[in-house]
Amino acid sequence: MKNSGITFLSVVHSYDGDVEADADPLNPGKKRDKSRYVEDDDDDDDDDKLSEVAISSGYTAEYGNALGGVVNSTVRSSTNGGYQVRGALASESQIRVDGLDVGDQFLGGFKKKQPPEDLTTVKTRTNFNETAFFYPQLLTDSSGSVILDFTIPEALTRWKMTAFAHTADLQTGSIERTVVTQKDLMLEPNMPRFMRVGDTMTLPVKITNLTKNVLKGAVELTLLDAFTMKPVSAEFGLGTSARLDFSAPASNATTVQWRVIIPENYQAIVYRIAAKSGDFSDGEETPIPILPNRMLVTESIPMWVSNVAGGGNSTKKFTMEKLKQSASSPTLKHHKLTLEMTSNPAWYAIQALPSLMDFPHECAEQIFNRFYANALAGQLVTSKPRIKQVFDAWKSSPDALSSNLEKNQELKSLLLEETPWVLQGQNETERKKRVALFFDLNRMSNEQSIALNKLSKMQIGNGAFPWFSGLGENRFITHYILAGFGHLSLLGVKTDDPIIRNITSSAILYSDRAANEEYQHLQKMKNFSEDNDYLSSSAIMYLYSRSYFTKKKVKDHAIDAFDFWKEQAKAHWQKRGLMEQAMIALALKRFDIKGTPEEITTSLNERSLTSDELGMYWKENKSGWLWQEAPIETQAILMEAFDEVTGNSKAVELMKVWLLKQKQVQDWATTKATAEACYALLRRGADWLESSNLVEVNIGGKTLDPKSDGSSIEAGTGYFKTSWSGKEISPNMGDITLTKTDKGTAWGGLYWQYYEQLNRITPHTSPLSLSRKIYRKTVTSNGVELAVISPASPLKVGDEIVIKLELRTDRDMEYIHLKDMRGAGFEPTIQLSGYKYQDGLGYYQSPRDGSMNFFISSMSKGTYVLEYPLRVTHEGVFSAGISTIQSMYAPEFSSHSQGDVVRVGK
């Protein structure tokens, strides 16, 4: 049995004590002041302090199978005129009703005439607090006793009392006791968490008789409007059947039930149940929310258009089929249609630059990237004055520098405050808003100087860099920093500073020496042969970083090793990953080795995929545990290779599309990814930042003019948003044409919001898709079997069902919210929120009253299946709603399942 309460530390010094309580009936609303803690007579004269006392209610009632083997997992509001505590607190009292044979009365109570009972005088229980009291500091009186004065709540359940005491000299002790509150005649309704309009359901109530005689009487269910408290039983299909007769055997229980149909026009009801048999009575009164059978559905399609060749217009057409066919549904009501477009998303990469200023850890890589960001910003300000103008415009716009997690709240399935990602959204916004400082030339110069001096001090005497100060030399970090200085040099950033020259010269000498030591170690190996494959990741990174400094000659002592690693790269590149192959191609090209670099890029080109939306990419470019398994950095180096080795400008422009599309659905949260992506976008191919034309949009045969219709246009990105409401929306608006008149790419989304009945909602798919199936779980001699539910085999109360949700995505995505609605006649067996891992996907699962919610921080492209169990708790016909999934970072990527109706019982 589950209980809430206090967990106490082990007793260090103990002394004896006792707990006393009256066994008199506890009447709700009346105080009890006779529970007493008694001190041991042998104690000294020091005052004892009973420092913590609490009574907390249990969460489950341990009554038997009176409902055919199903016990409601949560004690509902149950209230009653006066319960008894049987026995003293020092012992436990509980009632079990096992193996009850429920007869015809289970189907609705007895119809036989009984003497009329006046149910209007029955007091109903309404106080279901789960904590009776908590007294953090109590002192004993002169007799060594503590008197607890409290009013017990009205729940029929088991309670646990815990107490901890200590004396002035720190002697300690603790006690724990349980008690059951009950009545001679008890009502235990099995009510749902919520009801939904249009559902038909059965409401069972167990009537327990603890006396030694048969109790015959009447029980009545009254339904009230929760806001006006006026009776509405008739509207729910209850007439004369609201009052039933019952007969409860001695020391046993019986069950009655009512069938109700949930009407419209009510947001919540209060159910009031009263039962009476002679001098015995009980009643309970609690509200239940009513959910509508219509919901606001948001459907969206991502839209894009790319003009990588330039010199002409590029056009792309899109169709939202369900919007075009919306007139066929008599119950569908348009709410809102929203179109948003970003004409030049290349600026989003520039917005990411301030994140490089953040280095929460004093490691060499992040200190270097702080220098890198400031040096790059300085170069941008001097070479592209328009960037400074655009950033100044962003500073005056409240939304331009907001995180994608914080934008478009009205188009998302959940407010950001209701997700685990509030801090991530705030952090990204804060990073972007630091652009106010980012382009201050004086600040940039000062930050560069600080970072460069820190970096110089971290460099070990042999020229290597550690990861953190005090650690040993790290070849990867040294090569990474060396290649970073090479990037800056190619971007036109001045690197002739004496400190930079000293850092790079020392790092080059170390790199040559380390490569030579690795070669000499190999030569000492048994069966060493230069024809074997010894090409390590460190050696590849060495050749790549060293290739930026070809004017620095390799010292004589390392020349053999240098030649050896070049030959290894020529011979064994086929067995390496994408990033390493691109590094080898670049290094060999810069070392003026013919043939192999072109062979590598040809192979890479043959293995690439190209699409209108995603541009050019590689299926195997996935995240992993190794430094070379980083998709953003890999794409950036592949762009570098295609640009330098083959001069394939079209491929470079297509690869830019993929790189930017990752920014659409992900936050470049790491300094390495941001640095490499910004370098690739600014250094390689055409300058997309020069684009200033807005993408042309034609919707429903009409061309939009955001400049004249009052839409706010964001500087740089050319972002704008336009909306239509209600009767302004027509089916022909499902046809959209985008035209890009200058070089680059543009993207956006069309969002259609409408109200529809749950059972009429049909599936909607996108690049992020979702489907749901409901299975009955059975245990056979062959093990557990799952069968899809169907009208031919309806569910029964007590059945366990399994919900299977299949997710598909054609790209890596972050910050995904999945919501699976639940019918009113089902109860989740998973009650606690927590992180889980299933089918290769990690997520946070959170059960709520009407749905199960999944929060997925990161999801790689692929297919995943999530499943969770439910228990059938009520008979009836229930709308199970739909399942929805949406990227909180890019809400245009969304999907939902069909609406399901589930039948339980006859």
N, C-alpha and C positions, 0 to 999 in steps of 0.2 A: 504494500500500500504506500502511495506516495504522500508525503507531508511537506509542507513548508515549515520552516522553523529556524532555529539557531544551531550552529555546530559549535561545540565547546571543546576547548583544549583538554588534554588529559589532566586528571587531578594530581597535584603535586603533594599536598598534605591534605588528608581527609579527616572529617569528623562526622559523627552520626547525626542524623536528624530524621524527621518524619513529616508526612503531609496528611492532614486531616480534612475531610469535607463532609458536609451534610448530604444525606441521600434524599433530601426533600425535593419535590418537583421544582424545576427551574422554569419560571414563567417568563416568556419573552417580554422585554421592556422593563422588567423588574431587576433591581440590583441584587447581587449575591455578595455577602460579606462574611461568610463563614468558612472559606477555605483558609487553612492555617498552616504555616511552616513552623515547626517546633524545634528548638535548639536542644542539643544534648545537654543533660544535666551536669556532666563532668567538665563542661567548658569553663574557662576562667571568667573573670569579670569584664574582660574586654567586650565592647559592643561588637556584635557581628553585623555584617552588612550583606544583605541579599542583593547582589548588584545587578543581576539580569534575570528577568522573568518573562516568559512569553507563552501564550497559547496560540497555536496556528492550526487552521483547519486542514484536514486531509483533502487531497484532490480527487480521490476515488472512494466510492462507497462499497464496502465489502458485503453486499447482499447477493444472494445466490441467483439461480437461473429461473427466476419467475417470469422472465420475458423470453423464454425459450432458448436460453443460453447466451443472450446478448445483454451485457451490462453497459450502460452508457459510460463512456470513458471520462466524462467530466460531470461532477456533481452539479446539477442545475440549481437555480434558485429554488429552494424549497423552504417553506415557512410554516409556522404552526403555533397553535395557541399555547401550549405549555409542555415542554419536554421534561423527562426525568433523567437524572443521572443515577444509574443503578449501581450502588456500591460506592465505596470511598475512592478518592483519586489514587490511592496507593495500589489499587487493583485495576483490571481492565474489564469493561462490560461491552459486549457486542451481541448482535442478533444475526443469525444466519437462517435463510430459508432455502434449503437445498432440495432438489429433486421434486419440485412442485409439479403436480399433474394439472395443467390448466385446461379446464373443460370448455363447454360452450360459452361460458361467460367471457372468455377471451375475445369473442367476436363482437362484443358490444354491450355486455352486461345483461342482467336478467330483466325480462319484460313482465314477470309476475307481479301482481299488485302487492305493494307493501304499505304499511301505515305511513302517511305522508310525514316527511321530516322537514322542519323549517330550516332551510340552509342559509337564510339571510342572517342568522345570528352567529354563524361560524366565523371566527377570527382567522384571517389568512396571514400566513407568514410572508414577510417582505424583506427582512434583514438577513442577507447572506454574506456578510463580511467574512473573509477567510482568516482574519486575525481577531481573536477575542480581546486580547490586551497585550501590551508590552510595557513593563515597568522597569526602567533601566537602573534605578537606585532606590532600594528599600532598606530600612533599618529595623532591627528587632526591637521589641518593647522590653520592659523590665523582666518579663517572664521568658524572654528568649523566643518570642513568636513574631511572625509577620502575618498580618491579616490582608488578604487580597480582596479589594472591593471592585466588582465588575458586573457588567450586564452581558450575558452570553448571547451571541447571535442566534438566528433561528434556523440554521441549516441542520438537517438530519444527517449526521455524519460522525466520523471518529475524529477526536481532537487530541493533540499532543501538547503536554505542558513540559517545558524544560526550565530549569532554574540553575543559577550558578551563584555560589556564596563564598565570601572570604571574610576573614577576621582582620583585625588591625595588625597582627603579626604575620599576615599573609598565609594563614592556613586556608585551604580552599576545599570546596566540595561541590558536587552537582547532583541533580536528580532529574529523572525523566519519567513521566507517567502518561498514560492514555486513558481516554474516557469516551464513551459513545452517548450522543444525545439522541433520544427517541421518544415516541409516544405510543400509547396502547393502540391507537388507530393512526396509521401514517399513509400519506399520499406521496408517491414518488413518480412524478411525471417524467417521461422520456421525450423532452421537447427538443426540436432542432435548434441549431445556432441561429438560423434565419429561415425565412420563407421567401418564395419567389412567385410573383404574379403568374397565374395560369396553371400552377402546379396543383395536383390533387394528391393529398397525403393523409395518412392515418396517424393520429396522436394517441399513443398508448399511455395509460397510467396504472401503476401497480398500487394496489391497496393492501397494506400489511396489517394483520391482526395479531397483536402480541398477547392478547388475553387468552384465557383458557376456555372461552365460550365462542360459539359462532356469532359473528356480528352481521346483522342484516340492516341495510339502510339505503340511503340515496346519495348519489354523487352527481354534481352538475359542473359543466364547463361553460364559462361565460367569456366571450371575447369582447374587448373594449377598444375603442380608438385610443391610441396612446396619447394623443394630443388633447382630445376633448373629454375622454373617459366616458363616452356614450356607448351603450351596447351596440355591437355590430354582428352578433352571432348569426342572424338570419342571412346577412350578406355572404357569409362563409359557408352557407348550406346547413347551418344548425337551426333546427326549429324545435319541435317537441322532443327530438332525439338528444337535445343538449342535457336533459336530465335522465339518468339511468338508475336503476336499482342494482344493488350488489349484495352478495353474500360471501363473506370471508370466513373460511374455516378457522377453528381455534388454532392459534400459534402457527398460522400459515398465511398465505396471500392469494389474492385473485387479481385479475387484470381486466380493465375495461378500456375501450378505445372509441374514438370519434373520427369520422372521415370528413375532411374539410376541403373546399375548393377555394383557392386564394384569389380574391377579386382584385380589380384595379382600384386606384384612388386612395390607397392607404400606405403610408410610409412605415408604420409600426403599429403593433397591437399589444395589448396587455391581456394575457390569459389569466383567468381567475378560476381555480378549481376548488370546490368545497364538497366535503363528504361528512355525513353524520349518521351515527347509529346510536340512538338513545343518548346516553351521557357522553359518548365519545365522539370527537370530531377532529377534523384537520382541514387545513386549507392552504393554498399557495397562490401567490400573485407575482408575476414577473413579465417584463416587456420582451418582445421578440421583433427584430427589424424585418421589414418586408422589402425585398429587392425587386426592381422592375424586370419585366421579361423583355424589355427593349434596352439596347445599349448604344452608346456612341461608338461607332466603328471608324477607325482611321485606316484608310488604305493609301498606299503611296507607291510611286514608281521612281527609281533613280533615273536621271536623264543626263546625257553628256553629248558633247560634240568636240572633235579634235581636228585641227588643221595643222598637221605636222609639216606639210610640204610648203605652205605659204603660197603667195602669188595668186590666190583665188579664194572663193568662198567654199566652205565645207558645210553640208546640210545633213541633218539627222532627224528622222520622224519617229514619234512615239505614240502609242495608243493605250489608253486605259479602258479596256473592254467593258468592265463592269459599270463604269460611269456611263458609257455609251448605251448600255442596256438597262439603265436604272429605271426607265419609265415602265418597264414590265412588272415591277413590284408595287402593288397597291398600298403596302404598309411602309415603304421606304420614304424617309423624309430627309431632304438635303439640309445639312447644317452649315458647312463651310468648305470652300475650295481654295487652297493656297498654293501658289507657285513661287519658288525661290530659285534664284540663279546666281552663280559665282562666275563672272565673265573671265577672270584671270586668277585662278587659284595658286599660281606660282608664288604669289605674295604670302600665302600661308607659310611657306618655308621661311620667308624672311621674318614673319611673326615669331617663329620658333627660335630665332637667334638669341633672344634674352635668356632662354633656358640654359645656355652655355655659361652664363655668368654664375649660375648656381653650382656650388661644389660643396655639398654637405660633408664630404670626406676630404681630408688633407692628403689625398693620394696624388701621385705624379700625373696620372692620366687626366684627372679633373682639373688640377692646377694648370696643366698645359692647355686644356680646352678653354679655360678662362682667358688665357693669353690669346688663344686662337680666335675666340669670339670677338674680343676687343680689337685685335689686329684686322680681322676681316671687316668689322664694322667701320673702322677708320678708312679702309680701302674703299668700301662702298660709298661712304659720305663724299670722299674726294672724287671718285670716278663716276658716281651716279647721283647727282644732286637731287633727282626726283625722289629718291628713296627717303631722304630727310623730309621732304615736303609731305609725302604720304604718311610718314610716321607722325608728323605734327597734326595732320588731319585726324588720324586714329585717336590721338590723345583727347580730342574734343568730342569724340563719339563714344557714348557709354557702352555700346554693344560690340564695337569693332574688335576690342581686345578681351572680350569675354571668352571663356572656355566653351567649346562646342557642347560640353555637358550642361552648361548653364543657358544656352540659347534655345529658342523655340519650345519653351516649356508647354505651350498650349497644344503642340503637335505630338507630345510624347505620352507614352502609356502610363507614366508614373512621374511625379514630381521628383526632382533631384534630391530634395530633402528626405524622400522616402526610400532612398537607395543607400547602399554602403559607400557610395562614391562622392559624397559631399566634399570631403577634403581634397580629393583628386581634382574636382572641378574648380575649387577655390585656389588650389596651388597653381593650376595651369593659367587661370586668370591673372593671378599675381605675377607669374613669370612674364606674361605678355605685357602687363601694365608697366613693367620696369623699362619699357622703351623710352619713357620720359627721361631716363638717365642714360639710356644706351647710346644715343648719338651725341652726347656731350663730349666734344673733342678733348677738352682738358681732363675730364674724368677718364676717358678711354686711355689717354696717354699715361695717366697715373696708374690705372689698373694694369695696363700692360707691364709697366715697370715693376709693380709689386709682384705680379705673377712670375715674371721672368727671373727676378731675384730669388723668389722661393724655389723655382725650378732649378736654378743654378746651384743653390745650396743643397738640394736633394741629390744632385749628381755625385756618385761615388768617385773616388780618385781614379779608378781605372776607366772612367767614361760611361759606365753603366748607370741606369736608373733603377732604384728599387720601386716596388709598388707603394709602400709607405716608408717614411723615414725610419731607419733602424733595422729594416729588413735587408736581406741580401739582394744581389744583383738580379734583375729580371730582364731576360732577353726580349720578351714580347713587348713590355712597356718601353724599353729602349728603342726598339724598331718602330713602334707606334709613334713615339714622339719625333723620331727622325723623319718618318714619312710625313708627319704633320707639318714640319718645317718645310719639307719639299712641296707640299700642297700650297702653302702660303707664297712660296717663291713663284710658282706657276701662276698664281692669281695676281701677281704683280705687287705683293706686299714686300716692302723692303726688309731684307733679312741680313743686311750688312752690319747690324749692330755688333759691337765687340763681344757682348755676352752671348749673343746667338752664335757667332762664329766659333767661340770657344766651346759652347755646348755641342754644336753639331760636329766639330772636328774631333772632340774627345769621344763622342758617341760613335762616330765612324770608325775610329781606331779600335774601340771596344768591339764593335760588330765584326770587323775583320778578324780580330784576335779570337773571338768566340767561335766564329765559323771555322777557323783553322784548328782550334782545339777539338771541335766536334769531328773534323776530318781526321785528325791524328788519332783520336780515340777509335774511330772505325778501322784505321789501318792496323791497329794492334789486335783486332778481333781475328779469331781463327776463321779460316776460309773466306777472308775478305777478298772481294773482287770488284773492280770498278764497274763491272757490268751489272752487278746486283742493284736492287732498288733500296737506296738508303735515304731517299729524299724526305726529310722531316718538315713539319710545319714551320719550325724555327728557321730552317734553311731557306724556305720559300719566302718567309717574311723578311729575312736578311737580304735576299736578292732584290725584292721589291723596294724596300726602304733605301737600299744602297744605290738603286738605279736613278734616284733623284739627284745623286751627287757623282755623276760620271767623271767630272773634272778632277775629283779627288782620287788620285791613283792609289791602287792597292799596294801596300808595302810588299817588298820582295818575300818576306818570310810567310806571307799569307796568299801569295799569288797562286800556288798550286791548289790550295783549298778553294779559292775563288773559281778557278777553272773547273775543278771537280764538281762543284755545286751547279755551275751552269750546264755542264754535260748531263748531270743527273736530271735537271729540270727538262732538258731537251728530250731525254729518253723516257721519262716516267710521268709526264704530265697527265696522261690519260686516266690514271688511277686516282686523281685528286678531285676535290670538290670544286664547285663553281668559282668561289672566291679565289681559291689557290690557283686555279687554271688562269683566271684573269690576271692575277699577280704575275704569274710566270710569263704570260704573253707580253705584258708591259715591260717587265725586267729585261727579257731577251731582246725585245725591240729596241730598248734604250741602250743595250750593250752591243747593238748593231749586229745581231745574229739573224740571218736570213732564214725564211722558210717556216720555221717552227711557230713564231707568233701568228702568222697568217693561218697556219694549219689549226691552231688552237681556236682562233676566232671563227673560222669556218665551222668547226665542230660545235662551238657554242651556238652559232646561228642556226644550225640544223636542229638542235635540241630545243630551241626557243618556241614559245607559243605567242600568237598575236591575236588580239581581239579589238573590235572598234572601241569598246569601253575601257579595257585595261591596258591597251598598248602592247608592248613587247615584254615578256616575262618568262620565267622558267619554273616549271612545275616542281622541280626538286629544291627550289630556293625556300627552305623552311627553317624555322627556328630550331636551335639545338643547344647543347650544353657547352660546345666548344666555341672559341672566339671566331672561328671562320664560319660558324653556322648562325649568321646574323643577317636576315633578309635585306634590311635597309642598306647596311654597309656593303653587302654583296652586290646589290643592284648598282650602287654608286661606282664600285670598282669595275663592274662589267661595262658601264657607260664609258668609263675612262679608257678601257681596253678597246672598245669599238671605235672610239673617237681617235685614239692615237695610232692604233695598229692598221686599221683599214680605212679610216676616214669616212665611215658609213654614217653620214649625218641623219639619214632617215631612221636608221635603227636607234641612234641616240635620242632623237625626238620621241620615238615610240616608247623608249625606255623611261623617258622623263614622265610620260603619262602614267605608267605604272607606279613610279615613285611618288608622284603627287596623289594618286588614288589611295595610296596607303595612308597619307596624311588625312584623307577624307574620313576614314573610319578608325584611325588610331591616333593617339597622342605620342609623338616622338619623345618618349619620356627619358631616354638615356642621352648623355652628352655625346657619346660616340656616334650614335645613329644620326643625331641632329647635325653634328659637324660634317660627317661624310655626305649626308643628303644635301646640305646647303652648298658644300664644295662642288658636288656633281652638277647641281642645277645652275650654279652661277658660272662655273668654269667651262662646262661642256655644251656644245651645240649652240643654237640660236638663243638670243637674249629675250626670254619670254617676259621679263619685267618691263620691256618697252611697250608691250601691248596696252592699249588704252581704249579700244572699242568695246562697247557693250555687246553681248551676244544678242542676236535678234530672236524674238520669240513670237510665234504665231499660234494662237490657241482658239479653237472653234472657228477658224477662218478669219480671225481678227488679229492684226499685228499690235503687240503691246508697245507702248511708249512710256517707259518708267519715268522719263524726265518730265513728261507733261501730266501724268496722272497723280503726281504727288508722292511717288515712292522715293524713299531715301536711298541714295546710291552711295555705297561705301567706297572711299578712296582706295586706289590701288587694285583691290580685288574685284571691283565692279559688282559687288554683291547688292542685290535688291530683292524685295519680297512684295508680292501683290496678292490680295485675297478677294473672294467673292462670297456672298452669304445668301442662304435661303433661295428665294425665287430668282436670284441673279444667275444661279447655276442651271445649265442645260446639258442634255446628253452629248451634244456635239462638241462640248468642251473637252471631251476625252481624246480628241485629236490635237497633238502638239507638234510643231516643227521648230527646230533650233538651227540657227545659221551662225557660224563663226567666220567673220570677215577678215581677221588677221591671224597671225601665227600663234599657235599655242593650243590649249585645251580649255574647255569650260564644262562646268557640271552644275547640277541642281536637282530639284525634286518637285513632283506634283503630289499634293496631299489632298485627299478627298475624305471629308468627315460626314457621316450620315447616321441617322437613327434607324434601327431595324429590329424586328423581333428576333430573339435568339435562335429560334428553330428555323428561321428563314435565311440565316447568314450562310453564305457559301464560301469555300476556301479562297484565299488570296495568297499568291506566291510572288517572290522576288528573288534576287541573288541570295538573300537570306530567307530560307523557306522552313515551314513547320507543318507537321501532320500529327494527328492524335488518334490513337485507338484504345478502346476500353475492353479489358479481358476479365473473365471470371477465373479465379484461381482455385484449383482443386488439387487435393493430394490423393494420388492413387497408388496402387502397388508398384507402378513404374516410376513413381516420384511425383514431383510437382508438374502439373499441366496447366496451360493457359489456353482458354477458348474465347474467341471473340463473342461478345454478347449479341443476342439477336432476339427479335420478337417471339420466335419459336421457343426460346428457352429463357423466360424472364428470370430475373434475379429474385432471391429470397432474403428476408431479413437475416442477418448473421453472415451472409456471404462476404468473402474478401475479394475485392476486385483490384486489378493492377492497371494503372494508367501508363501507357507508353507514348513518349513524345519523341519524334524523330526530327532532328535538326540537320539542315544542310546549308553550307556556305561555300561560295566559290572563291573566297579570299580570307585572309587573316583579318579578324575584327576584334575590337575591344569594347567593354562596357555594354554588355547585352542583357536586356531584361526579358525574361520569359514568365508569363502569367497564365496559369491553367485554372479556369473557373471550375467550381464544384457544385453539384446539385445539393438541394437542401436535405435530401434523405441519406447523405453519406457523411462519414466522419473520418478524418485522417488518423491513421495509426501513428504517424510521425508527428509528435506534438511540439518538439523543440526545434528551434532554428540552429543552424550550424553549417560548417564547411564540410563538403563531401567531395568524393572523387568517384566518377562512374564513366565507363566507356571511354577512357582517355581524356576526360574533361573534368577540371576542377571548378566548383561553383559553391555559392552560399545559398542554402535552401531555407525558406522562411514560410511556414504555414500561417495562413490567416483565416478568418471566419468563413469567407466565401471563396477562397482560392488558395493555390499553392504557388509560391513565387520563387524563381531561380534568378540569381544574379551572377553572371559569368563575366569575370574581369577580362579574360583573354581567351579567344577561340581561334585556333588555326583552321585553315580551309579543310573541309572534309565533311563526313557524315557522322552524327553522334545520336545515340539513343539514351534517353533518360527515362527512368521509371520509378514509380512510387505507389504504395498500397493505400487503399481506402476500405472502410468497413461499411456495409449496408446497415442502416439503423432504423429505417422507416419504410412502410409500404406506401405505394402511390405511383404517380407518373410525374417525373421530374425533368426540368430543363437543366442539362449539365453545362450550358453556356458554351464558350469557345476557348481556345488557347490562342494567345497572342505572343509574338516575339518582336522585339525592336532594338535597334542599336541606339543607345542613349547618346552616342557621340555623333552619329549620322542618322537621324530619325527617318530619312527617306528610305532606309533599308528596314523593311518591316514585313510581317506576314501574319496570317491567322488561319486557324483551322475552320472546319464547318461547325455549325451548331448541332449538338446532340441532344436527343430526348431518350431518357432511360426509364424503363418500366420495372417496378418491383412488386412482386406478389401477383395476385389474380388479374 
